[in-house]
């Protein structure tokens, strides 16, 4: 069965497209290179899965905030690897929450949430309740649901269910928030994220169609997704300091940087 018939949030990575083959190869190379480096005594501070998935998420987020240009995702991948090596593993869980939120905000899929999507959003919200900065991913998803769902009588219960699931798990797990002072690399990564966000706002008029061919992706929604992406990084810093920066540097910051670099190369178009 086609997963697209069950979910509106899924976006298949079809290897028939060059950009998708590029990310598959890039993620595999990142994971393999990390494994070999660790095997031969070069302590990267990363696991192969953390490297591969982190690079993939950076590409995926860039595709949401710059849907017209696969080049942004391509640039985001090496930027991701550098940031992961310098700052350490990203929080893949929080990054996934941000990714789904940005996908909803940007409206790149172009179809309302289905039951499997609602279950996934609430389930991921519960898992985010185990992470000190999980509220960042939760916030992105809640904003996405409110923006994307055209019927308020559906949006409010879905968002409320996600918040409730997060709160219950956070309370049961005894989650504690601590703030750590960023090191020099952390401060630099924060500045990069803020500067990149400023460079990519507002978005140019998109020409890409939604996945479901329900119309073109809207400029104001892509701009909103970029604002939320930058805000997520700043929120991570506000909540946890250096740890919060590292949690999103290799994914969200890399995606913003890839988009900014692509945009500068194209004359800020």
N, C-alpha and C positions, 0 to 999 in steps of 0.2 A: 504494500500500500504506500502511496506517495505521502510522505510526512506533511507536505504542503496542504493536504486535504484535512489534516487534523490540527495543524498549528499555523497561526498567522505570524508568529515571531521567528520561525525557522527560516534561515537563508542558506540554501545548499551551496557548497563550494564545488561547483561544477568544473571538473578538470578540462573541459573543452575550451574554456576561456583562458587566455595567456596569463591574466592577472591572478587567477586562481591556481594555475600551475606554479606560478612564481611563489605564492605564499606557502603552498604545500612543500615545495623544495626548500624554501627559506626556513621554515619551521623545522624540517628534518635536519637540515645542515646545522642549525643552531643547537638542536638537541644532541646531534652526533659530535659536533665540535666540543661542546661542554663535557660530554662523557669522556672523550679522548683526553681533553685537558686535565680533567680530574684524575683519570687513570694514570697519567704520566707525571703526576705530582704537582700540577699547577692548580692550586686551590682557587677556583673561580668564585666560590661562595654560592654557586648555583647547582641545582640538580638538572639533569637533562630535560625532564618534563617541565620544570619551571621555566627553563630557557625557551623550549619549543612553544609551549602554550602562551608564554608572555609575549613572544614575538608575533604569534598568530593573533592574539587579542589586540595588540597595537595596530596591526593591519586592519582588523575587523572594525575597530573604532574609527580609524581614519576613513574607511569606506562609508561609515554612517555620516560623518561630519563633512565629508567632501565627496558626495556620491557621483559626481561627474568625472572625477579624475582618479583612476587607479594608481597614478604615479604617487599620490600622497601616501597611499598604503605601502607602496614599494619603498619609499624613503623612510617611512616610519619604522620599518623592520630593522635596518642597521642601527638607527637611533635607539630603538628599544634595546638592542643587544648591548650597546655601550652603557646605557643607563642601568641596565640590569647588572652588568659587571661592576659598575662603579658603586651603585647604591644597594645592591642586593636584590633578592627575589621580590617581585611584586605580589600583592595579594590578589590571587587569581579569582577568589570568590567575590571580593568587592569590585574588581574590574569587570567581572561578568555582570554584576548588578548594574554598574554604570553603562555597560554596553547595551543591555536590554532597554534601559531607560532612554538612552540616546536613540536607539532604533525606533522607539515609540514616538519620541519627541520629533525626530526628523521625518517620520512618516514614510520611510523608504519602502516598507512592505506594502502599505496601501490596502489593508484589510482589517476589520475589527478583530479584537481578541476572541479566540475560541476557548472552549472549556479547558483544553489541554494547556493553553497559554495561561489561563487564570490559575490553574493548579500549579504551573511552573513558577509564576510570579509569587504566589503566596508561599510556596515551598522554599524558593530561594530567599525570600524575606525572612523566613524562619531560620535558615542557615546563617544568614547575615547577623542574626542575633547572637552568634557565638564569636563575632569579630569586634574588636574595640572600635574600629571605624566603619563597621557594617552599616551604620546609619547613613553613610554617604551613598552607598549603593542603593539602600532603601529609598532615600530621598529622590534619587534619579528615577527609580522605577515608579514611584508614586506620581511624580511630575509627569512622567511619560504616560501613565494611565489616564490622568486627568486631561492631558493635552490631546491624546489620540482617541479616546473613547467618546463618540459623539453623543451618547445618551447618558445624562447625569445619573439616572436611576440605576445604571450599571457601573459607572465610574466610581461613585462614592462607596458602594459596598466592596468593590474589588480593592480599592485603596485602603479602606478601613480594615479589611481582612488581612492585608499585607502588614499594616502597621501593628495590628493585634498579634499576629504570628511572631513578628520581630520582638515585640515587647515581652511576650510570654517567655520566649526562649532566652532573651537577655536576662530576665529576672531569675529564671530557673537555673541558668548557668552561672549566675553570680558575676556577670561581666563587669570588669573594672576598666576605667579609662585612665591612662597615664600619659603625661606629656613629656617628651624628650627633646632636648635642645638639638637642632640639626647641626651637623658638621658642615664644613665648607662646601662639600659636594651637594649636600642637601639644600643649602641656601641657593646655590647656583641652579639646581634643578627647579626650585620654586620660581626663581626669577625667569628661567626659560619658559616655564609653563604660563606665567602671567604675560610675558612679552609675546609669546606665540598666540595666546588667546586674543590679545589686542590686535595682532596682525591679521587674524582670520575673520574678524568681525567688521562689517556684516558680510554675509555670504553673497557671492554673485548669483545672478538668476540661474537656477539649475535648468538643465535640459533633459536630465535623466527621468525616465518613467519609473513609477513604482513597480515592485516585483509583480504585483497582480494586475498591472496595466490598468489601474483605476484612475490614471491621470498622472500629471507630472509631479515630481517632488516640489514642495513649495519653499520659496526662498526664506520666508520668515521662520519656518520650522527648522530649516537647516541652521539658520543663524541662532535660533534658540538652543539647538543641540550643542553648538559650539560654546555658547555662554555657559550652559550647564556643565559641559566637560571641564572648562576652566575653573568654574566654581567648585566642582568636585575635588580638584587638586588642592585648592585653597582651603576647602573645608577639612580635607584630610590633615593638612598642616595645622589648622586651628584646633582640631580634636586631639592629635597625637604628636605634633611636632615632626621631628625627623623621621619617626616610624611612619607617620601618615604620608609624608612626601614619598618615601621609598615604596609605599604600598601601591602608588599609582604612577610612579615615574616611568617605569618601563612599559606601561600600557597607555594610559590616558595622555601623559605628558609627551610621550613619543608620538602619539597620533596627532596631537596638536602641532608638534614640531614638524612632522612630515608635511602636514597641510600648509603650515607657514612657509616652509622651504619651497614647496611646490608653487605656492602663490607668489613668493618673491621672484622665483625663476620665470614666472609668467607675467611679471609686471604688475603684481597684486590684483590679478583678475580672478 
